Each structure stands twice: as C-alpha cells, then as structure tokens.
Amino acid sequence: MASQDSTELSGFYCWTDTLKGVHYGPGSTTTALPKLLDTLGIKTALIVTGRSLYDKTDVVKRIERILRERNAYGFTFYDIGQHSPISEIRRGLDIFKQYQCDGIVSVGGGSPVDASKAILYFLQKETNGPTLPQIAIPTTLSAAEYSIGAGFTDDEGNKVAISSQSLAPAGIILDAELTLETPERLWSALSFQLLGFVY
C-alpha cells in the first residue's frame, strides 16, 4: 500500500489591510483602547458582548469605564448568544444606528466578534458606505478576531457564513487580566477545539 505522507508545507497567508494594531499584555486595555479609538477615529462605540460576561464579571464594566472617560460610550448590547442568531444581530444593528455609533468594541469569545462583523456587514450593505471598524477584545481562544469571515445562524437555525477583507477587526487587544474570569471548563473545551485545528 502506497503512503501519501509528506513533510512539505504549503498554503497562503495574507495580513488584512484593516488591522491597525495588536496590543497585548496584562492590563493593556487601559492604554490600548484609547490609542485604538484615536487611530480608528471612533467617537461613539457600541460594546457587543454576551450576557454571562456582562452579568457575572466586571470585564465589560471596565471597558465601559474607559469609553465613558473618553466620551466614546454609546451603549452595551449584551444579548449575543451562542452562534450569533440573526435576530440578535438585527437588534444590535438597530441599537448601533439608534445610538449613532461609528464603531464596535467586541468583548468575549467568537460569538460577539462574529456578531459584530455581521452587524457591520449588514450596515455596510444598507448604507453602501465603508465598513466601519471593530476593536476586538477576546477573553477566550476562539481566534475569530484574526479572520475575515463571520458565522451566524439564520431564522431557521441554519448556519450562514459571510466573508470580506473589510470585516477583519481593525484593532485587537489581548489582555490576560480580562481572561481571569473565563471558566476553566471553557478553557478545556477550547483547548481541545484548537488541537483539532492543528491536527
């Protein structure tokens, strides 16, 4: 029986034009978020996050405080559930417009990051203008903050994917202090998921 083993690596990688900075380090949100707001010209930000991160930790309150100090706080939308249901994305889009936001700060795992991409995608389709920026502050290992694609579920529960270079977050903050509240069971599940990507 012939073997197809190969040690040759091949593929393609391209950094997106949208990314203006990745800031990292414990406590880096305090200095990085104001820098990214200035770099991206965000005057009023919508925070997009999940309910448990909002209800059970002070992580989102810290982000709200920084935005309020900069007079850049619009609203916190914390109704994003697993797999980013389209009904929640529509509500997020309505709130984004209601508070006249010009950017999103997503906080949490893959669902808030993907929901933010979808909100910005549908806004761009509606206005025919440029895709507005997202600053992603992940608290898990989803890696959604590095991709140009987003997934969500439609009204029938089917998974839908969208993709565009302009959907990649324009700023990423990797602050280890904000991950301290992430439950151990989630870290374990994410670790196995990441191993699946590698092998």
LOVOTOR-217844 format. One record per residue (C-alpha): y, z, x; residue number from 1. Coordinates in Angstrom, 3 decimals, decimal comma, padded with zeros to 6 digits. Layout:
N
> north / up / east / n
> Y / Z / X / NUM
...
This chain:
199
> north / up / east / n
> 000,000 / 000,000 / 000,000 / 1
> 003,357 / -001,048 / 001,499 / 2
> 006,083 / 001,517 / 001,919 / 3
> 009,690 / 000,866 / 000,945 / 4
> 011,100 / 003,759 / 002,997 / 5
> 014,439 / 003,040 / 004,604 / 6
> 016,866 / 005,126 / 006,580 / 7
> 019,665 / 002,615 / 006,125 / 8
> 022,595 / 003,992 / 004,154 / 9
> 024,738 / 001,667 / 002,134 / 10
> 027,334 / 001,917 / -000,590 / 11
> 031,034 / 001,784 / -001,244 / 12
> 033,795 / 004,340 / -001,420 / 13
> 037,475 / 003,886 / -002,127 / 14
> 040,085 / 006,615 / -002,440 / 15
> 042,242 / 006,210 / -005,525 / 16
> 045,917 / 005,348 / -005,285 / 17
> 046,703 / 008,043 / -007,824 / 18
> 045,789 / 011,027 / -005,615 / 19
> 048,875 / 012,630 / -004,056 / 20
> 047,217 / 015,725 / -002,647 / 21
> 044,269 / 018,085 / -002,489 / 22
> 045,362 / 021,657 / -001,857 / 23
> 042,768 / 024,291 / -001,013 / 24
> 042,323 / 027,900 / -000,042 / 25
> 042,161 / 031,273 / -001,779 / 26
> 045,386 / 031,866 / -003,695 / 27
> 046,643 / 028,330 / -003,055 / 28
> 047,530 / 027,706 / -006,715 / 29
> 050,702 / 029,781 / -006,381 / 30
> 052,237 / 027,397 / -003,844 / 31
> 050,307 / 024,192 / -004,553 / 32
> 051,061 / 023,885 / -008,266 / 33
> 054,874 / 023,904 / -007,830 / 34
> 054,561 / 021,364 / -004,983 / 35
> 052,436 / 019,039 / -007,093 / 36
> 054,758 / 019,376 / -010,101 / 37
> 057,638 / 018,270 / -007,881 / 38
> 055,673 / 015,484 / -006,176 / 39
> 054,497 / 014,067 / -009,502 / 40
> 057,755 / 014,670 / -011,378 / 41
> 056,087 / 016,696 / -014,133 / 42
> 058,722 / 018,502 / -016,187 / 43
> 056,576 / 019,727 / -019,104 / 44
> 052,846 / 020,280 / -018,672 / 45
> 050,084 / 020,716 / -021,202 / 46
> 047,330 / 023,026 / -019,969 / 47
> 043,890 / 021,834 / -021,078 / 48
> 041,048 / 024,334 / -020,760 / 49
> 038,049 / 025,826 / -022,538 / 50
> 038,045 / 028,778 / -024,906 / 51
> 035,899 / 031,146 / -022,807 / 52
> 038,014 / 030,665 / -019,682 / 53
> 041,085 / 031,298 / -021,816 / 54
> 039,688 / 034,304 / -023,739 / 55
> 037,569 / 036,046 / -021,102 / 56
> 039,589 / 035,699 / -017,874 / 57
> 043,170 / 035,799 / -016,651 / 58
> 042,831 / 032,443 / -014,841 / 59
> 044,759 / 030,434 / -017,444 / 60
> 047,405 / 033,166 / -017,794 / 61
> 048,096 / 032,810 / -014,056 / 62
> 048,633 / 029,067 / -014,450 / 63
> 050,862 / 029,641 / -017,500 / 64
> 052,943 / 032,129 / -015,489 / 65
> 053,530 / 029,644 / -012,672 / 66
> 054,519 / 026,911 / -015,125 / 67
> 056,855 / 029,264 / -017,028 / 68
> 058,569 / 030,304 / -013,786 / 69
> 059,263 / 026,601 / -013,162 / 70
> 060,328 / 025,940 / -016,788 / 71
> 057,475 / 023,421 / -016,891 / 72
> 055,247 / 025,054 / -019,512 / 73
> 054,596 / 023,062 / -022,679 / 74
> 051,521 / 024,522 / -024,376 / 75
> 047,955 / 025,670 / -023,692 / 76
> 045,258 / 023,732 / -025,509 / 77
> 042,035 / 025,735 / -025,141 / 78
> 039,765 / 024,168 / -027,747 / 79
> 037,860 / 021,832 / -025,439 / 80
> 034,138 / 022,378 / -025,886 / 81
> 031,137 / 021,012 / -024,038 / 82
> 031,004 / 017,238 / -023,748 / 83
> 034,652 / 016,913 / -024,863 / 84
> 034,319 / 015,982 / -028,563 / 85
> 036,702 / 013,198 / -029,648 / 86
> 038,103 / 015,372 / -032,480 / 87
> 039,330 / 017,866 / -029,866 / 88
> 040,720 / 015,070 / -027,695 / 89
> 042,693 / 013,767 / -030,700 / 90
> 044,095 / 017,266 / -031,312 / 91
> 045,006 / 017,535 / -027,633 / 92
> 046,812 / 014,195 / -027,786 / 93
> 048,773 / 015,313 / -030,861 / 94
> 049,795 / 018,547 / -029,110 / 95
> 050,734 / 016,638 / -025,943 / 96
> 053,127 / 014,488 / -027,980 / 97
> 054,386 / 017,372 / -030,132 / 98
> 055,496 / 019,341 / -027,050 / 99
> 056,816 / 016,199 / -025,330 / 100
> 054,661 / 016,759 / -022,274 / 101
> 054,685 / 014,377 / -019,335 / 102
> 051,594 / 015,620 / -017,503 / 103
> 048,458 / 017,730 / -017,825 / 104
> 047,136 / 020,664 / -015,824 / 105
> 043,403 / 020,890 / -016,482 / 106
> 041,717 / 024,200 / -015,700 / 107
> 037,955 / 024,765 / -015,732 / 108
> 034,897 / 022,573 / -015,447 / 109
> 034,132 / 018,957 / -016,190 / 110
> 034,901 / 019,076 / -019,908 / 111
> 038,614 / 019,991 / -019,574 / 112
> 039,059 / 017,481 / -016,728 / 113
> 037,346 / 014,689 / -018,687 / 114
> 039,163 / 015,600 / -021,908 / 115
> 042,458 / 015,420 / -020,012 / 116
> 041,566 / 011,964 / -018,722 / 117
> 040,716 / 010,878 / -022,276 / 118
> 043,979 / 012,294 / -023,677 / 119
> 045,948 / 010,384 / -021,038 / 120
> 043,829 / 007,259 / -021,601 / 121
> 044,482 / 007,198 / -025,359 / 122
> 048,166 / 007,988 / -024,828 / 123
> 048,482 / 005,040 / -022,440 / 124
> 046,745 / 002,746 / -024,949 / 125
> 049,109 / 003,951 / -027,672 / 126
> 052,349 / 003,592 / -025,665 / 127
> 051,417 / 000,694 / -023,372 / 128
> 053,185 / 002,622 / -020,628 / 129
> 051,870 / 004,026 / -017,368 / 130
> 049,068 / 006,583 / -017,322 / 131
> 050,704 / 009,982 / -016,933 / 132
> 049,445 / 012,377 / -014,220 / 133
> 046,859 / 015,119 / -014,301 / 134
> 046,620 / 018,068 / -011,918 / 135
> 043,032 / 019,344 / -011,878 / 136
> 042,236 / 022,970 / -011,047 / 137
> 038,430 / 023,198 / -011,124 / 138
> 036,612 / 026,504 / -011,494 / 139
> 033,100 / 025,004 / -011,300 / 140
> 031,258 / 022,388 / -009,241 / 141
> 031,416 / 019,525 / -011,736 / 142
> 033,333 / 017,211 / -009,351 / 143
> 034,935 / 015,465 / -012,354 / 144
> 038,264 / 015,894 / -010,573 / 145
> 037,221 / 013,264 / -007,999 / 146
> 036,178 / 010,484 / -010,344 / 147
> 037,963 / 007,689 / -012,169 / 148
> 035,695 / 007,991 / -015,190 / 149
> 035,503 / 010,345 / -018,117 / 150
> 032,891 / 011,082 / -020,719 / 151
> 033,288 / 012,430 / -024,236 / 152
> 031,378 / 012,432 / -027,498 / 153
> 032,443 / 010,327 / -030,460 / 154
> 032,499 / 011,399 / -034,116 / 155
> 028,769 / 010,677 / -034,452 / 156
> 027,875 / 012,726 / -031,359 / 157
> 027,229 / 009,709 / -029,117 / 158
> 028,367 / 009,879 / -025,502 / 159
> 031,177 / 007,488 / -024,610 / 160
> 032,464 / 006,629 / -021,146 / 161
> 035,860 / 005,321 / -020,085 / 162
> 036,963 / 004,382 / -016,590 / 163
> 040,172 / 003,384 / -014,855 / 164
> 041,584 / 003,934 / -011,379 / 165
> 044,675 / 005,450 / -013,013 / 166
> 042,628 / 008,203 / -014,698 / 167
> 041,726 / 009,969 / -011,447 / 168
> 043,700 / 013,218 / -011,167 / 169
> 046,898 / 012,877 / -009,140 / 170
> 046,576 / 016,374 / -007,720 / 171
> 043,667 / 018,744 / -007,123 / 172
> 043,833 / 022,459 / -006,365 / 173
> 040,686 / 024,118 / -005,001 / 174
> 041,473 / 027,827 / -005,248 / 175
> 038,452 / 030,045 / -004,577 / 176
> 040,160 / 033,031 / -006,225 / 177
> 040,057 / 031,223 / -009,563 / 178
> 036,293 / 030,782 / -009,342 / 179
> 035,539 / 034,510 / -009,079 / 180
> 035,308 / 034,784 / -012,880 / 181
> 032,774 / 031,940 / -013,164 / 182
> 029,445 / 033,409 / -014,370 / 183
> 026,562 / 033,411 / -011,877 / 184
> 024,288 / 031,620 / -014,362 / 185
> 026,742 / 028,712 / -014,385 / 186
> 026,803 / 028,561 / -010,569 / 187
> 022,991 / 028,459 / -010,568 / 188
> 022,827 / 025,681 / -013,151 / 189
> 025,489 / 023,659 / -011,346 / 190
> 023,712 / 024,076 / -008,014 / 191
> 020,536 / 022,543 / -009,437 / 192
> 022,569 / 019,752 / -011,004 / 193
> 024,199 / 018,973 / -007,657 / 194
> 020,811 / 018,923 / -005,928 / 195
> 019,774 / 016,312 / -008,470 / 196
> 022,726 / 014,127 / -007,420 / 197
> 021,727 / 014,404 / -003,760 / 198
> 018,020 / 013,693 / -004,131 / 199
